[in-house]
Amino acid sequence: MSEMVGLQHFLVVGLALFCLGLYCVLTRRNAIGVLMGVELILNAANVNYIAFSKFASGTYDGQVYSIFVIMLAAAEAAIGLAIVLGIYRRFVSIDVAEMKTLSG
């Protein structure tokens, strides 16, 4: 029996990705882990953009928004990794709990 995949299925996947990303951001002490959680949250937004584009409007607006979010995620990853490298050079650790001040 073949069942249609509907909007609700995509929303559940998006919700699961968002919750995993939020959990990762809130529980990780490593800066790289926090950045990975942010990427999961952005991917959850992409899933929702594509799903609403397909099921609600029927236009390509969701795909265009997703391309912009992917470009934003790439820029965030590059800048975030540069910041992490700067923090590692200064403090010799990437543990976010130890970063209480910017002066070192």
Secondary structure, DSSP 8 states (H G I E B T S, - for coil): ------HHHHHHHHHHHHHHHHHHHHH--BHHHHHHHHHHHHHHHHHHHHHHIIIII-SSHHHHHHHHHHHHHHHHHHHHHHHHHHHHHHHS--BGGG-S-S--
